[in-house]
Amino acid sequence: GVNSGEVLVGNIGAHKRFNYAAFGDPVNTAARIEGLNKQYRTWLLVGERTAELVRGAMVLRVVDLVRMKGKTRPVRVFELIGEVGQVEPSVEAVHTRYSAAFSLYQERCFEEARAGFDDVVAACGGDGPAEILSARCTHFLEHPPPPDWDGTWVMQLK
């Protein structure tokens, strides 16, 4: 999990017992983003600020908009796919389809979004984020989110 922002870095502690460490909300958020890799079955997720910093040099796909446990503001999380010009066009095409399905999901078009996510799963022979969001669409078709839902998924685990 990679996140960017201002942090405090240095030797922290007493003279005989100290550690070199980084402190701050961006560090905490990076650790929580790292934990999301297990849930989404991805390898490298980055936060919004990091995505902004590498955009144009790296191929990214939005994975989800999540509010992590203990946080009040949601964070858009991206999967780092590879360097621009080094990613197979077929891989980029699948991720473009995922992005379209994700937009439908955020617009509450759950039936169409689920079909799009299922298409991605079929094209890849499996895709963690698409499988998770397809299941979430099924859940929302049976149990619609409240009218004020903004597309944010609230994480229950750290």
Summary of the structure (lengths in Angstrom):
residues: 158
radius of gyration: 17.6
end to end distance: 12.9
largest distance: 60.6
contacts: 454
relative contact order: 0.14
helix: 45%
strand: 23%
